[in-house]
């Protein structure tokens, strides 16, 4: 699975999930085959990390930094995994929810805002 700009990733440190980040930018490094990857680290306060990685490492191949095992794992929404979509849904619609017996009702926030 290709990971690219604006994707959400889970950063694993020493084989354990550590934090989430969004890929803000990927630009070529001066060293051929390597990329400068800017990550918006979703902590409070927000932080920006820039790591120099090979393309395979951006796409999930484990690597080390100073001897510490690191891995980026692309986060995929459960709706994308089941190929579901909420686009065009109305309040009368329902959506299948993985692991649930009954479908969930779609509530339109835009319609709720109009009522107030």
C-alpha positions as CSV (number, residue, x, y, z in Angstrom):
1,X,0.0,0.0,0.0
2,X,1.5,3.3,-1.1
3,X,1.7,6.0,1.6
4,X,1.7,9.6,0.4
5,X,1.1,13.3,1.4
6,X,-1.9,13.8,3.7
7,X,-2.1,10.1,4.8
8,X,-2.4,9.3,8.4
9,X,0.3,7.0,9.8
10,X,0.8,5.1,13.0
11,X,4.4,5.3,14.1
12,X,5.7,2.2,15.8
13,X,8.7,2.4,18.1
14,X,10.4,-0.8,19.3
15,X,7.5,-2.8,17.7
16,X,4.8,-0.9,19.7
17,X,2.4,1.7,18.4
18,X,3.7,5.0,19.8
19,X,1.8,7.9,18.1
20,X,-0.1,9.1,15.1
21,X,1.1,11.6,12.5
22,X,0.0,13.0,9.2
23,X,2.4,13.2,6.3
24,X,2.6,16.9,5.4
25,X,5.2,16.8,2.6
26,X,7.6,14.4,0.8
27,X,10.4,16.0,-1.1
28,X,13.6,14.5,-2.6
29,X,16.7,14.5,-0.4
30,X,20.1,15.4,-1.9
31,X,21.0,11.7,-1.6
32,X,19.4,9.7,-4.5
33,X,16.6,7.4,-3.5
34,X,16.0,9.1,-0.2
35,X,13.1,11.5,0.7
36,X,12.6,14.2,3.3
37,X,9.3,13.3,5.0
38,X,7.6,16.0,7.1
39,X,5.3,14.6,9.7
40,X,2.7,16.5,11.7
41,X,2.8,14.6,15.0
42,X,-0.7,14.5,16.5
43,X,0.3,15.3,20.1
44,X,-0.6,18.2,22.3
45,X,1.1,20.5,21.4
46,X,1.4,19.6,17.7
47,X,5.0,18.9,16.6
48,X,6.6,18.7,13.1
49,X,9.3,16.0,12.5
50,X,11.3,15.7,9.4
51,X,12.8,12.3,8.7
52,X,15.0,11.3,5.8
53,X,13.6,7.9,4.6
54,X,13.8,5.5,1.6
55,X,10.5,5.0,-0.3
56,X,10.1,1.5,1.1
57,X,10.4,2.9,4.7
58,X,7.6,5.4,3.9
59,X,5.5,2.5,2.8
60,X,6.0,0.4,5.9
61,X,9.3,-1.4,5.8
62,X,10.8,-1.4,9.3
63,X,14.1,0.6,9.9
64,X,16.2,1.8,12.8
65,X,17.1,5.2,14.1
66,X,20.1,5.1,16.4
67,X,19.5,1.4,16.8
68,X,15.8,1.8,17.8
69,X,13.4,-0.1,15.6
70,X,10.9,2.2,13.8
71,X,8.0,1.5,11.4
72,X,5.4,3.7,9.7
73,X,2.0,2.0,9.2
74,X,-0.6,3.7,7.0
75,X,-3.9,4.1,8.8
76,X,-7.0,3.2,6.7
77,X,-10.5,4.2,7.8
78,X,-12.8,1.2,8.5
79,X,-15.2,2.7,5.9
80,X,-12.4,2.5,3.3
81,X,-11.5,-1.0,4.3
82,X,-15.1,-2.2,3.8
83,X,-15.4,0.0,0.6
84,X,-18.3,1.8,2.3
85,X,-19.1,5.4,1.8
86,X,-21.2,8.0,3.5
87,X,-21.2,10.4,0.5
88,X,-24.7,11.3,-0.5
89,X,-26.2,9.6,2.5
90,X,-29.4,11.0,4.0
91,X,-30.9,10.8,7.5
92,X,-33.1,7.9,6.4
93,X,-30.1,5.9,5.2
94,X,-28.3,3.3,7.2
95,X,-24.7,2.1,7.1
96,X,-23.4,-1.4,7.8
97,X,-20.9,-1.3,10.7
98,X,-18.3,-4.0,10.9
99,X,-18.8,-6.1,14.0
100,X,-22.4,-4.9,14.6
101,X,-25.5,-7.0,13.9
102,X,-27.8,-4.0,13.0
103,X,-26.9,-1.2,10.6
104,X,-26.3,2.3,12.0
105,X,-28.5,5.2,11.2
106,X,-26.9,8.1,9.3
107,X,-27.4,11.5,10.9
108,X,-26.9,14.5,8.7
109,X,-25.1,17.2,10.7
110,X,-25.9,19.7,7.9
111,X,-29.7,19.1,8.3
112,X,-29.4,19.3,12.1
113,X,-27.7,22.7,11.8
114,X,-30.6,24.0,9.6
115,X,-33.1,23.1,12.3
116,X,-31.5,25.5,14.9
